Amino acid sequence: MRRAPDTATRIKISSDGKSVVTSDTEFVINPYEEYALEQGVQLKEKHGGEVTVLTIGPEKSTSIILKALALGADRAIHLKSENFPDDPSAVARAIAAELKTVEFDVLLFGKKGVDDDNQQVGPMVAELLGIPCVTQIVKLDITTGKAVAHREVEGGVIVVETSLPSAFTAEKDLTVPRYASLRELVAARKKPILVKDPQQFPGVLETVSVQYPPPRPPGRVLGKGIEAVPILVKILHEEAKVI
Amino acid sequence: MQGPILVFAESSGTEFRKSAFEAVTEGRRLADLSKTEVHALCIGHRVKDRASSLGKFGADKVYVADDESLNLFQPDFYRQIALDLTKKIHPSIILLPATSTGKDLAPRLAIHLNTVVAADCTELEIRDQELIATRPAYAGKVLLKVKMKGSPNVATLRPNVFTAKERAPPISPSVESLSFQKPTTRMTVREFVTHGAKKQDLTEAGVIVSGGRGMGGPENYKILEELASVMGGVVGASRASVDAGWRPHSDQVGQTGRTVSPTLYIACGISGAIQHRVGMINSKVIVAINKDPEAPIFGFADYGIIGDVFEVVPALTQEMRKYYGKN
């Protein structure tokens, strides 16, 4: 589970132009992990078992951990690090190192973080652990020792069967996350959180610079209603040259 | 930089994806800058006949892994083939399209090669013998320039951003078949279930006609389907209309949907919230049709029409029909 800025947040670049300022950003559970967590909780409700959430992040990650516990996770592992390298391979190695000590049947990730958009950690962890991974899933059915997942691809879905344990990364359509009640939020505080240091791995990825995208040149309103339609077609052909 | 540039030339069924040609063309450009060769890898079933056509886009050599079990993307199989080839030819750079296949395959390869992926890049350059990749982050609210330590460097290229360009004269690449021994796997790829009639994917479409909350209901998307069909495009949707259940999530353009860069994006009844904007801002030309003159979309559309989508869109369809009839 990743701590990510709310998608409505405006993003500010630091004065040295090498990073993004997050001091006054509102952080939430990365949306794709909300779909993954909901899937985990639904599996527990159907088949029994336990849901553990794992996150790597600073002290402040406690707020999203409590939220996840309120949404149905039973326990949490917090690999606490104030400045873990922002590198998917380092994150994947730290998660894989931790998971080698944990038993599980189903490992769920969001398909990507909505901040860095790297979309790599899930399959990397699975490769390091030597387990199957189906990415971008919109449907998951578990029967004894077996999973059938629907993977969203261009123009359709691919149906993949795996044996457990297996990893999956959640696409938006996988589930509709529930809301936590006040009672659940209170109860979350009593659930166990294991806090430990992540294993450190050197990052490979280096950010050279961060820039705002160039603004689009100002556009123009061609008119009102259907009278503007012939003008639009003419302009798309003659000026914009796109038809 | 030493070693060839390896490009994964992805197929879709019986043909190459357009993004495969884009990646080979970009590989060629980088290879010329760093005085090396472009090697392409094609994996699939009955792909051998078309392998040499990659020479048109600049491939010096094409490796082919052909087997019935490779028809659909099977991560364990594809990863093994690409990894074995990498160990054999020691590429300096590996390029893959940022498609569902490329985005799945690239990190698997990268972690075994002790590296990481520069994901979904929109521009690549070679500076002091190093690859510098430009990639949007925060759904495009910022652009990062990144580089990676060690070799090889792995990058995925956003579809529709790099231009596929045929060379004159084309290269006649040497084609080499790779032997494929199925590695052990615990994944079985059962089948591909299409969303409907053979339709272009949003990320590869040249024209997208998109509808938002202003469409009022699922039945009204018919007028957008008609316009898209006349223009040879596809229909997209805003998050509001997907969350309302009017359209499938696979149609969603925006931060929690697809990021698209078509030649022409026609936004109908879409206000233009930041969530949507970041998914389509890199379209070449944006047209907005909205009855609210204050809608944020008019702030970044190239051309706008203030009006009711239920009047303007059918009129536009008719006008386009006339236009395409003539041309």
Interface residues (C-beta under 8 A of the other chain):
Chain A: P5 T7 A8 R10 I11 I13 V20 P31 Y32 D87 P88 S89 A92 V114 D115 D116 D117 N118 Q119 Q120 V121 P123 M124 E127 L128 I131 P132 C133 V134 T135 Q136 V138 V148 H150 R151 E152 V153 E154 G155 G156 V157 I158 V159 V160 E161 T162 S163 S166 E171 K172 D173 G203 V204 L205 E206 T207 V208 S209 V210 Q211 Y212 P213 R216 P217 G219 R220 V221 L222 G223 K224 G225 I226 A228 V229 P230 L232 V233 I235 L236 H237 A240 V242 I243
Chain B: S12 L72 F73 P75 D76 R79 T99 S100 T101 K103 D104 A106 P107 R108 A110 I111 H112 N114 T115 V116 V117 A118 A119 D120 I132 R135 P136 A137 Y138 A139 G140 K141 V142 L143 L144 K145 V146 K147 M148 K149 G150 T185 R186 M187 T188 V189 R190 E191 F192 V193 T194 H195 K198 K199 Q200 D201 T203 E204 M231 P248 H249 S250 Q252 Q255 T256 G257 T263 L264 I274 Q275 I281 K284 V285 I286 V287 P293 F298 F300 A301 D302 Y303 G304 I305 I306 G307 D308 E311 V312 A315 L316 E319 M320 Y323
